[in-house]
Amino acid sequence: MFVSPKTQSHVAIRHWADTEKPREKLLNSGPSALTDTELLAILLHTGHKSKSALDLAREVLQLAHNNLSELGRINARKLQKLRGMGSAKAVTILAAMELARRRQAGFIHKKTVIRAGSDAALFFKPLLADQYFEAFYVMFLNQANKVLHYRCISTGGMTSTVVDTRIIFREALEAQACKLLLCHNHPSGSLRPSQADIRITLKIKELGQLFDIDVLDHIIVSETGYCSLVEEGVI
């Protein structure tokens, strides 16, 4: 049985005409030919009883106000409130969003020398800007400001995260890093550093002096942009 796109609502995708099935459409015309809803439907694989995978995909996007950036901020619990959205489907969406972040960060990672706060913001923003919880990252660099590696030190709630300085300097010494660059996100969207942000920055900078490790900057990122504590004259 073939179903035209005009009458395919709530009908299982397997009954659609081959030219309209998202998978076949992608194979024949490439991924760019598909809508966001169709791409998401491929990830979901199946729908639920009276609704197709495309219907469920449409509901997911509506939950995110039809904004992929907003979709990246939605957690599994919220996704699973949709009927037909089990844990497997929710995990698949979250994994796809994380891969998208890492792909963006991987492109920027080719630029391995950090010369300014804007370079660091460009690096971290794809990883952190749309997270719904705070995460604190440290970038480890050599004397020439070349990135050795970076690591998420801690994650927390909507407004804060606990940073263990012992982890930072143990890893810095193991990597033989000469410089550090700190970064965390503000899920609220605010770019203003809190007093806690300033205190932990000054604490890490002071400890770094004991090991002859310089703290270059502390970057705060959100969807709206970034704030450099060096550029703001805080450190």
Steps between C-alpha positions, in 0.01 A plus 500: 500500500637842403385819665540846354660771715164678520340209683795348683441664841485239779577222251805280558790612282536151354172561314620821334615518141874426480574850371352646819659269759772697687766228474449442130482872441832549676666221301369631169533875553743545789439619859470866402178419314325400823324728745597507868189295573594233247856474630373466854250236389788289369662512843174406673451208260143430614199691627232388740166334424298768319795728415792448267865574574453823306209601726711428807793691353271795439389491867865494614580807293189677628624428852818683402305785334626374162852605594785246480710702740217483753470126436858464618395636839216253560575209731380140478235543767328779311516308172345193659191697593397463135287194437701245307833645607671223697846513651663350188359772273586775750857373533535489121403868474736603780784305338436669166504844663829422676658376177396828335672695778817295472503534123492878534768494769711261292502746211621777729751264664709515182598843622725374776658829605302729730599863468203677660183446698301509177693193375409310815137609479483380140637167615271444799175660387387203285555267796339707771270773372178295486554279806224521761747441788825669596824332396854611580777430248874554513723531196865401551760679287876502454729802516416592138124500574449178304213291630618175656150383587187609684276337757166546672592528868150507643132533422225630722153641507329790332696767687827356631756224498770398748859526378773282655828685448702187586372330184598801290860520617557125513401483135699813413816348647441167326454678167801725568278801432644846549171684465132448576186650357176463696152493354148436620150574377202686641178317403304810599653688208657764723863579426567689822755319721374419847703558815549122515639507144747770597604326823575164335691675222721689743550185708613297198723786381663524845556124518643505150774737610625231741551263206615769254183443298330810362121539478445682172131574533162381621233499232126491567287392205129493424285498188527878484880523497790491741664693781876507560603578857829635364324729253270614780802583718399255772831310486 
